[in-house]
């Protein structure tokens, strides 16, 4: 915008409408580009029964990431050509999806993790997120009745992989001996807060 009195351009000075007198619809042929930390404010909408901490939608992003099966104490497996992973971030919420394809049989130290996620999990104490998996040929879960589970702990930049027995109930981390070579995990998804 231009200030005729000073013959200067000026920014961050003019609103479109005011609180009680508003414009109706906004039609654009280009993009809406708010400054960093700004976004769409939903404060005027009704709230649920929980305690909200923000009503500002201030981020959206989507893309790909490179998923790698690794050991928490060292080592990575060579990934194959069918390895695909995508993500979408809306506000603080990040959803990662993909298919894992492991070609190699390199040794992994410690429990097994999936690295490469685009954002670390938030560091809120005791706040964990769990995901779901589809057809699994890659990880050996052992005894009948034990299923594969994935999740993320606070502050982590990786996904952990578990053997979960719901009837016991109990769980154990997947380790090197449980990971096949030239096998796939056909589909996983996990949503967490960054």
ZAZAMI-405498 format. One record per residue: x, y, z of N, C-alpha, C in turn; residue in three letters. Coordinates in steps of 0.2 Angstrom, whole numbers, plus 5000, padded with zeros to 4 digits. Layout:
# residues N
XYZXYZXYZala...
# end
This chain:
# residues 194
500449945000500050005000500450065000unk500150124998500550184997500250235001unk500750275004500550335008500650395004unk500050425002500150484998500450545002unk500350545008500550605012501350605013unk501650545013502350545014502650525007unk502250505002502550484996503050424997unk502850375001503150315003502750255003unk503050205001502650135002502650115009unk502150085012502150065019501849995019unk502049955024501849885025501549875031unk501149825032500749805038500349865041unk500049895037499649955040498949955038unk498649915033498049925031497649855032unk497049865035496649805035496149805030unk495849745028495249735024494649725028unk494249775028493649775033493849785040unk493349785045493449795052493049745055unk493149735062492849685066492049685065unk491749735064490949735063490749745056unk491249765052491049775045491549735041unk491249685037491749635034491549625027unk492049605023492049585016491649515016unk491449495011491049435010491549375008unk491649365002492049315000492749344997unk493249294997493849314994494049264988unk494149294982494249254976494949274974unk495449224973496149244971496349204965unk496749234961496949194956497749174957unk497949194963498649174965498549144972unk499149134976499149104982499049164988unk498849134994498749175000499449165003unk499849215005500549205007500649245014unk500449215020500549245026501249245028unk501449295032502149295035502249235040unk502849215041502949155046502649175052unk502349125055501949125062501249155061unk501049175055500349195054500049145050unk499349155050498949105046498249115046unk497749065047497049075047496849075054unk496549125057496349125064495549095064unk495449045068494849015069494549035076unk494749085079494549105086493749115086unk493449135081492749155081492349095080unk492649035079492248975079492148945086unk491648905086491448875093492048825095unk492048815101492648765104492248705106unk492648645106492448585109492548585117unk492448525120492448525127493148515130unk493648515126494348505128494648575129unk495248575131495648645132496048655126unk495848705122496248725116496848765118unk497348755114497948795115498148845109unk497748835103497848875098497248865093unk497048925090496548915084496848945078unk497448945078497848975072498148925067unk497848915061498148865057498748905053unk499348885055499948925052500448885048unk500248825046500748795042500348735038unk500648725032500448665028501048655023unk501148585023501748565019501648495017unk501848475011501848405009502448385005unk502648325005503248305001503348235002unk504048215001504248145002504848145007unk504948085010505548075014505848005013unk506447995015506847935013506847895020unk506447845020506347795025506947745025unk507247745031507847695032507747655038unk507847585037507847545043508547545046unk508547555052509247565056509147535063unk509747535066509847515073509947575077unk509647575083509647635087510347645090unk510747595090511447595092511947595086unk511647595080512147595074511947545069unk512147555062511947515057511347535053unk511347525047510747535042510747485037unk510147465035510047415030509947455023unk510247425018510147445011509447445009unk509147505007508447505005508347494998unk507747454996507647444989507247494985unk507147474978506847524974506147534975unk505747484979505047494981504947534987unk505547564990505447604996505147674994unk504547684997504247754995503947785002unk504047845003503747875009503547945008unk502947965010502648035009502448065016unk502348125016502148165022501648225021unk501248235026500848295025500848325032unk501048395033501048425039500448485039unk500048485043499448535044499548555051unk499748625052499848645058500448605062unk500348585068500848545071500748465069unk500248445066500048375065500448355059unk500848305059501248275054500948205053unk500848185047500648115045501148085040unk501448035042501948005037501647935035unk501747915029501547855026502047825021unk501947765020502447735015502447655015unk502947635011503047565010503847555011unk504047505015504747495016504947435012unk505547445009505847385005506547385007unk506747325010507347315012507747265008unk508247285005508647245001509247205004unk509547245009510147225012510047185018unk510647155020510647115027511147135032unk511347205031511847225036511547225043unk512047215048511947205055511647275058unk511147265062510847325065511047315073unk511247365076511447365083510847395087unk510647365093510147385097509447375094unk508947405096508247395093508147435087unk507747405083507647435076507247495076unk507447545072507047605071506947625063unk506447665062506447685055506547765055unk507147785052507347855052507147885045unk507247955046507147995040506548035040unk506048035045505448065046505648145045unk505148185042505348255041505348295047unk505048285053505048325059505148275065unk505448295070505448265076504848275080unk504648225084504048225088504148285093unk503548315095503648365101503848335107unk504148375111504448345117504048345124unk503348345122502848345128502948275132unk503048285138503148225143502548175142unk502748105141502248055140501848055135unk501948105130501548105124501748065118unk501448005117501647955112501147955107unk501347935101500847925095500947855092unk500447815091500547755088500247755080unk500447715076500247705069499947635068unk499847625061499547565059499947535053unk499947475052500347445047499847395043unk500047385036499647345032500047275032unk500147245026500447185025501147185026unk501347145031502047145033502447075031unk502947085027503347025026504047045029unk504147105031504847125033505047105040unk504647115045504847105052504447045054unk504846995057504646935060504446955067unk503746945069503546955075503446895080unk503646835077503746785081503046745083unk502946735089502346695091501646715088unk501246665087500546675084500246725089unk499846765087499446815091499846875093unk500546885090500946945091500946985085unk500747045085500647085079501247135079unk501347175073501847225072501447295074unk501847325078501647395080502147445079unk501947505077502447565076502247625081unk502747665083502547725087503147775087unk503047825090503547875091503547905098unk504047915101504147945108504248015108unk504148055114504248125114504948145112unk505048195108505648215106506048175101unk505848115099506148075094506048095087unk506648085083506548095076506548025072unk506347975075506247915072505647875074unk505447825071504847785072505147715075unk504947695081505147625084504647575081unk504947515081504547455078504447405084unk503847375085503747335091503447265089unk503547215093503147155093502647165098unk501947165097501447175102501047115103unk500947095109500447045111499947075115unk499347075112498747115115498447065121unk498547005120498246965125498646955132unk499246965131499646955137499547005143unk499547075142499747115136500547125137unk500847125132501647145132501847165125unk502447185125502847205119503547205120unk503847195114504647195114504847235107unk505447265108505647295102505947245097unk505747265090506047225085506847235085unk507247175084507947185083508247155077unk508847155076509147135069508947075067unk508947025071508746955069508046945066unk507546995068506846995066506747035059unk507347065056507247095050507447055044unk507047045039507147005033507547045028unk507847015023508147045018507747035011unk507747085007507347085001506647065003unk506347105008505647095010505347165010unk504647165011504347235011503847235017unk503747295019503147315024502747355019unk502147325017501747355012501247405015unk501447465017501047515019501047525027unk501147585029501147605036500947675036unk500647695041500447765042500547785050unk500747845051500847865058500647945058unk500247965063500148035064500448055071unk500748115071501048135077501148215077unk501248245083501348315084502048335083unk502248385079502948405079503048465084unk
# end
